[in-house]
Amino acid sequence: MLRSERRVVITGLGIITPVGIGPEAYWSSLSQGRGGVRRISAFEVGGLPNDIGGEIAEFDSKSWFKSFALPEHRKTLSKSQKYMARDIQLAVAAAELAMVDAGLAHGGVEPTRLGVDLGAGLISSELDELAPAINSSTEATGNFDYRAWGREGIPQIPPTWLLKYLPNMLACHISILLNCQGPSNTITEAEASSNLAIGEAARIIARGRADVMISGGADSKIHPLSLVRMSLLDQLSRWRGDPSGACKPFDRRRDGWVPGEGAGILILEEREHALGRGARSYGEVLGFGSGCDANPDGGLDPSGAGTEIALLAALRDAGLEPGQIGHVNAHGSATVVSDLAEARAIQRVFGPGRSVPVTALKGFMGNVGSGCGAVELIGSLLGVSRRAIPPALNCDEPDPACGLDLVRGAPRPTDHPTFLKTNLTRHGQAAALVIRGEPTSA
């Protein structure tokens, strides 16, 4: 952020993950090495390379909105949840948790100065909502009849169907529920989405267009269609051991994605506004950068050029040198090419002969898609507040080709509160943030 711009701090956190709901439960799992990847129970999985994922079995929207939502919101949520896919449910619940945590659930910010900027992904439709229409348009030979689809299929789909699956509906429901009358935006760049949304939200505040922004992201890949897509892309892990050990970022045995779900929501606030109401600060957004290295033939560049561009841009924006970074919270998708590309970028940015601690948190919960950046960022934020770097899970045999100083086993003590968070997509988009946490008093 330019020094002449307003400073942006983080005053609230809402976190819903397979390893815990709320900051304390989440950090407890990270610090104790408790993973949340297990056999998927929401539906039967057959004919695919694997049946495991980071599923949040403890989150049921009906029970949550009835018992845990703010009393004044329960009636609205009860009526509107039929228009919410699971991604939306997770985002709304996490946003409310974050606003409560920030002390803003019952006022404290002018509605026209309160905005939303979220990362969201491709929301998969429930199969029983489209199957009848598709079946009526499919010939006995298996060919799809588009004329029958227009004549007989589409009329079978409820007019409100699309309201459950538009990516911007996460921000829409949050805006309505929490009376956000300021800027509103949705970014759909797969795993880079949350970082891009947080960076954009911080700049909206820095430019004076809002005082508070609800930002981060949510996604659910625990869905039959999501699993099929991952399988068709030949990216799904084929791990056959204990499910909790399936996702292995930067490990030489890594073999692909493990689907996950979750929501990470941050309340970003102009620093003077936060001080004026006596708000607690978890940390400050210092810099943001993005890059891309997509190949013409598809996929990311194995050199990691896009990630390098994003990391350097974030450092320039923060006015910092690589040596001023305490650790890197990496994307760590646990695919062979992506992890190697990311490691090469980190090595080039931090220079030969220099080492920076690196962690990657997908081993705990799988790939949360568009929500992974915010969910993982919160892990580091909670860690540095306790003067610790959260460890990577399942990196028992670090790949020497990656050559990183990986934090493994127990959290690593640190007195350095500034870290880099980076995420990238399989198409080469990359986004990075520089965050300075606020360590708690000793």
C-alpha positions in Angstrom: 0.0 0.0 0.0 1.2 3.5 -0.8 2.4 5.3 2.4 0.0 8.1 1.7 -3.0 5.8 1.7 -5.0 4.8 4.7 -3.7 1.7 6.7 -5.8 -1.5 6.7 -6.0 -3.7 9.8 -7.8 -7.0 10.4 -10.3 -6.8 13.3 -12.4 -9.9 12.9 -12.1 -13.6 11.9 -14.7 -16.1 10.8 -13.4 -19.6 10.1 -15.2 -22.8 9.3 -13.0 -25.8 8.3 -12.9 -29.6 8.5 -10.5 -29.2 11.5 -12.4 -26.7 13.5 -15.0 -24.0 13.6 -13.8 -20.7 15.1 -10.2 -19.5 15.7 -9.5 -21.5 18.9 -10.7 -24.8 17.5 -8.9 -24.2 14.2 -5.6 -23.3 15.8 -5.8 -26.3 18.2 -6.0 -28.7 15.3 -3.1 -27.0 13.4 -0.9 -26.9 16.4 -1.5 -30.5 17.4 -1.3 -31.9 13.9 -4.9 -33.1 13.7 -6.0 -33.5 10.1 -9.6 -33.4 8.9 -9.5 -35.5 5.7 -11.7 -38.6 6.0 -14.0 -40.8 4.0 -16.8 -38.7 2.5 -20.1 -39.3 4.2 -22.4 -36.8 2.5 -22.9 -39.1 -0.5 -21.8 -42.4 -2.0 -18.6 -42.3 -4.0 -18.0 -44.9 -6.6 -16.0 -45.4 -9.8 -13.5 -42.6 -8.9 -9.9 -42.8 -7.9 -10.7 -41.9 -4.3 -13.6 -41.3 -1.9 -11.9 -39.0 0.6 -12.0 -35.3 1.3 -11.9 -32.5 3.9 -15.6 -32.6 4.7 -17.1 -30.5 7.5 -19.5 -33.0 9.0 -20.1 -30.8 12.0 -21.7 -28.0 9.9 -25.4 -28.4 9.1 -27.0 -25.2 7.9 -30.5 -25.9 9.4 -29.1 -26.5 12.8 -26.6 -23.7 12.6 -29.0 -21.0 11.4 -31.5 -22.1 14.0 -29.2 -22.4 17.0 -26.0 -20.5 16.4 -26.9 -17.5 14.2 -27.7 -14.2 15.9 -31.3 -14.2 17.1 -32.3 -11.3 14.9 -31.0 -13.1 11.8 -32.6 -16.5 12.4 -36.0 -15.8 10.7 -34.4 -14.4 7.6 -31.9 -17.2 7.3 -34.6 -19.8 7.8 -36.5 -18.4 4.8 -33.5 -17.8 2.6 -31.4 -20.9 3.1 -33.5 -22.8 0.5 -31.8 -20.4 -2.0 -28.3 -21.1 -0.6 -26.0 -23.8 -2.0 -23.5 -25.1 0.6 -20.8 -22.6 -0.5 -23.2 -19.8 0.3 -24.2 -21.3 3.7 -20.6 -21.6 4.7 -19.8 -18.0 3.7 -22.8 -16.5 5.4 -22.1 -18.3 8.7 -18.4 -17.4 8.6 -19.3 -13.7 7.8 -21.6 -13.5 10.8 -18.9 -15.1 13.0 -16.4 -12.5 11.8 -18.6 -9.6 12.4 -19.4 -10.8 15.9 -15.6 -11.3 16.5 -15.0 -7.7 15.3 -17.6 -6.3 17.5 -19.6 -5.0 14.6 -22.6 -7.3 14.6 -24.8 -4.6 16.2 -23.5 -1.5 14.6 -20.3 0.5 14.8 -20.0 1.3 11.1 -22.1 3.4 8.8 -23.8 0.9 6.3 -22.8 3.0 3.3 -19.2 2.6 4.4 -19.4 -1.2 4.8 -18.7 -3.4 1.8 -18.1 -7.0 0.7 -15.4 -8.4 -1.5 -15.3 -12.2 -1.7 -13.6 -15.1 -3.5 -16.1 -17.7 -4.8 -15.9 -20.7 -7.1 -17.9 -22.8 -9.5 -20.9 -23.9 -7.4 -22.1 -27.4 -8.4 -25.8 -28.0 -8.7 -27.5 -30.7 -6.7 -28.0 -33.6 -9.0 -31.7 -34.2 -8.3 -32.5 -30.6 -9.3 -31.2 -31.1 -12.9 -31.5 -34.9 -13.5 -35.1 -35.0 -14.5 -34.7 -32.3 -17.1 -31.5 -33.9 -18.4 -33.0 -37.3 -18.6 -36.0 -36.1 -20.5 -33.6 -34.5 -23.1 -31.4 -37.6 -23.5 -32.1 -40.1 -26.3 -32.0 -43.8 -25.8 -28.7 -43.8 -27.7 -27.2 -41.5 -25.0 -27.1 -38.5 -27.3 -28.3 -35.2 -25.9 -31.3 -33.6 -27.8 -30.9 -29.8 -27.5 -34.3 -29.2 -29.0 -35.9 -31.5 -26.4 -33.9 -29.6 -23.8 -35.5 -26.3 -24.8 -38.9 -27.8 -25.3 -39.2 -30.2 -22.4 -36.1 -30.0 -20.2 -35.8 -26.3 -19.2 -39.5 -26.0 -18.1 -38.8 -28.7 -15.5 -36.2 -26.5 -13.8 -37.5 -24.2 -11.1 -37.2 -20.5 -12.0 -35.3 -19.8 -8.8 -32.7 -22.6 -9.5 -30.0 -20.2 -10.6 -30.2 -18.2 -7.4 -28.5 -21.0 -5.6 -25.5 -21.3 -7.9 -24.4 -17.9 -9.0 -21.0 -17.2 -7.5 -21.9 -13.6 -6.6 -24.7 -14.9 -4.3 -22.2 -15.4 -1.4 -21.7 -11.6 -1.4 -25.3 -11.0 -2.1 -26.7 -12.9 0.9 -24.0 -11.4 3.2 -24.8 -7.9 2.0 -28.5 -8.3 2.7 -28.1 -10.0 6.0 -25.5 -7.5 7.4 -26.8 -4.4 5.7 -23.7 -3.7 3.6 -24.5 -0.7 1.4 -20.9 0.0 0.3 -18.8 -1.6 -2.5 -19.6 -5.2 -3.4 -17.6 -7.5 -5.6 -17.0 -11.2 -6.3 -13.8 -12.6 -7.7 -13.8 -16.1 -9.3 -10.2 -17.1 -10.0 -10.2 -20.5 -8.4 -7.6 -20.9 -5.6 -6.3 -17.4 -6.2 -9.7 -15.9 -5.5 -9.5 -15.2 -1.7 -6.1 -13.4 -1.9 -7.3 -11.3 -4.9 -10.5 -10.4 -3.0 -8.6 -9.4 0.2 -6.1 -7.4 -1.8 -8.9 -5.6 -3.6 -10.8 -5.0 -0.4 -7.8 -3.5 1.3 -7.3 -1.1 -1.6 -10.9 0.0 -1.5 -10.4 1.0 2.1 -7.0 2.5 1.4 -8.6 4.7 -1.3 -11.2 5.9 1.1 -14.2 4.2 -0.6 -15.1 2.2 2.6 -14.2 2.0 6.2 -14.9 -1.7 6.7 -14.8 -4.6 4.2 -16.0 -8.2 4.7 -13.5 -10.2 2.6 -12.0 -13.7 2.2 -13.8 -16.6 0.5 -15.7 -19.9 0.7 -16.0 -23.0 -1.4 -17.1 -26.6 -1.2 -15.5 -29.3 -3.4 -17.3 -32.0 -1.5 -19.8 -32.7 -4.3 -20.1 -35.5 -6.8 -19.6 -33.1 -9.8 -16.5 -31.6 -8.3 -15.0 -35.0 -7.7 -15.8 -36.0 -11.3 -14.1 -32.8 -12.6 -11.0 -33.5 -10.6 -10.9 -37.1 -11.8 -11.4 -36.0 -15.5 -8.5 -33.6 -15.0 -6.4 -36.5 -13.7 -5.5 -34.4 -10.7 -7.3 -36.4 -7.9 -5.0 -38.2 -5.4 -5.0 -42.0 -5.6 -3.8 -42.4 -2.0 -4.9 -45.7 -0.5 -3.6 -45.4 3.1 -5.1 -43.6 6.1 -7.3 -40.8 4.6 -5.8 -38.2 6.9 -2.4 -38.7 5.2 -3.6 -38.3 1.6 -2.7 -34.6 1.0 1.1 -34.3 1.0 2.3 -30.8 0.1 5.9 -30.7 -1.0 6.4 -34.3 -0.1 8.1 -36.5 -2.7 5.2 -39.0 -2.5 2.5 -36.3 -3.3 0.2 -37.4 -6.0 -2.6 -34.9 -6.4 -5.6 -33.0 -5.1 -7.7 -33.9 -2.1 -11.1 -32.0 -2.2 -12.1 -29.9 0.7 -14.6 -27.3 1.8 -14.6 -24.3 4.2 -14.9 -20.6 4.6 -12.4 -18.0 5.8 -13.8 -14.4 6.3 -11.7 -11.5 7.5 -13.0 -8.1 8.6 -10.7 -5.5 7.1 -10.9 -2.0 8.7 -9.3 1.4 8.3 -6.9 1.6 11.2 -8.1 5.0 12.6 -11.7 3.8 12.4 -10.7 0.6 14.3 -8.8 2.6 16.9 -11.7 5.0 17.3 -14.0 2.3 18.5 -11.3 0.5 20.6 -11.2 -2.6 18.3 -8.7 -5.4 18.7 -6.3 -5.8 15.7 -5.1 -9.3 14.5 -2.7 -7.7 12.1 -2.3 -5.4 9.1 -2.4 -5.9 5.4 0.9 -4.5 4.1 1.0 -5.5 0.5 -0.7 -7.3 -2.4 0.5 -8.6 -5.8 -0.6 -10.9 -8.6 0.8 -12.5 -11.6 0.2 -15.1 -14.3 2.3 -17.6 -16.2 -0.2 -19.7 -18.1 1.2 -21.7 -21.0 -0.3 -21.4 -24.5 -0.9 -25.2 -24.3 -2.7 -24.9 -21.0 -1.6 -25.2 -17.4 0.9 -23.3 -15.4 4.5 -22.7 -16.2 6.7 -25.3 -14.3 9.3 -22.5 -13.7 6.9 -20.8 -11.3 7.3 -17.4 -13.1 3.7 -16.3 -12.2 4.2 -16.9 -8.5 7.5 -15.1 -8.6 5.8 -12.1 -10.1 3.1 -12.1 -7.5 5.5 -12.5 -4.6 7.8 -9.7 -5.8 4.8 -7.4 -6.5 3.4 -8.0 -3.0 6.8 -7.2 -1.4 7.2 -4.0 -3.5 3.7 -2.9 -2.5 4.6 -3.5 1.2 8.0 -1.7 0.8 9.8 -4.7 2.2 12.8 -6.9 1.1 12.6 -10.7 1.2 14.8 -10.8 4.3 12.1 -8.9 6.2 9.7 -11.8 5.8 9.3 -14.3 8.8 7.7 -17.1 6.8 5.9 -18.0 3.7 2.5 -19.7 3.8 2.5 -21.5 0.5 -0.2 -22.8 -1.7 1.1 -26.4 -1.6 -1.5 -28.1 -3.7 0.3 -31.5 -3.4 0.5 -32.0 -7.2 3.9 -32.7 -8.6 4.2 -29.8 -11.0 2.5 -27.1 -9.0 4.5 -27.7 -5.8 7.8 -27.7 -7.8 6.9 -24.6 -9.7 6.0 -22.8 -6.5 9.1 -23.9 -4.7 11.3 -22.6 -7.6 9.6 -19.2 -7.4 10.2 -19.0 -3.6 13.8 -20.0 -4.1 14.4 -17.3 -6.7 12.7 -14.6 -4.6 14.6 -15.3 -1.4 17.9 -15.9 -3.2 20.5 -18.7 -3.2 21.9 -19.6 0.1 19.1 -17.9 2.0 16.3 -19.8 3.7 12.9 -18.8 4.7 10.5 -21.0 6.8 7.7 -22.4 4.6 4.4 -23.9 5.7 1.5 -25.3 3.7 -1.8 -26.2 5.3 -3.8 -28.2 2.7 -2.6 -31.4 4.4 -5.0 -30.6 7.2 -8.2 -30.1 5.1 -7.5 -30.7 1.4 -8.1 -28.0 -1.3 -10.8 -25.6 -0.2 -10.8 -24.1 -3.7 -11.7 -20.4 -3.8 -11.7 -20.3 0.0 -8.2 -21.7 0.5 -6.3 -18.5 0.5 -8.3 -16.9 3.4 -8.6 -20.1 5.4 -4.8 -20.7 5.2 -3.9 -17.1 5.8 -5.9 -17.2 9.1 -3.8 -20.2 10.1 -0.6 -18.1 9.9 -2.3 -15.1 11.5 -3.3 -17.2 14.5 0.1 -18.7 14.6 2.2 -15.5 14.7 -0.2 -14.1 17.4 1.1 -17.0 19.5 4.7 -16.5 18.2 4.6 -19.7 16.2 4.4 -20.8 12.6 1.9 -23.6 11.9 3.4 -26.8 10.5 2.7 -28.5 7.2 1.0 -31.8 7.7 2.0 -35.0 5.9 5.3 -33.7 4.6 7.2 -36.6 6.1 9.6 -37.0 3.2 10.3 -33.5 1.8 11.0 -33.5 -1.9 14.7 -32.5 -2.3 13.8 -31.1 -5.7 11.7 -28.4 -3.9 14.6 -27.5 -1.6 12.4 -25.6 1.0 12.9 -25.1 4.7 9.5 -26.7 5.6 8.0 -26.3 9.0 7.1 -29.9 10.0 5.9 -31.7 13.1 5.2 -29.1 15.8 4.7 -25.4 15.3 8.0 -23.5 14.9 8.7 -20.7 17.4 9.0 -17.3 15.8 9.4 -13.7 16.9 8.8 -12.4 13.3 5.2 -11.5 12.8 5.4 -10.6 9.0 4.6 -13.3 6.5 3.8 -13.9 2.8 0.7 -15.7 1.8 0.6 -17.1 -1.8 -1.9 -19.2 -3.8 -2.0 -20.2 -7.5 -4.3 -22.0 -9.8 -3.6 -24.9 -12.3 -4.0 -22.3 -15.1 -1.2 -20.1 -13.8 -2.9 -17.3 -11.9 -1.1 -16.4 -8.7 -1.9 -13.9 -5.9 0.1 -13.0 -2.8 -0.4 -10.9 0.3 2.1 -9.5 2.8 0.5 -9.6 6.3 2.0 -8.4 9.6 0.4 -10.1 12.6 0.0 -8.8 16.1 1.7 -11.1 18.6 -0.1 -11.3 21.9 1.6 -10.0 25.0 4.0 -12.4 26.6 
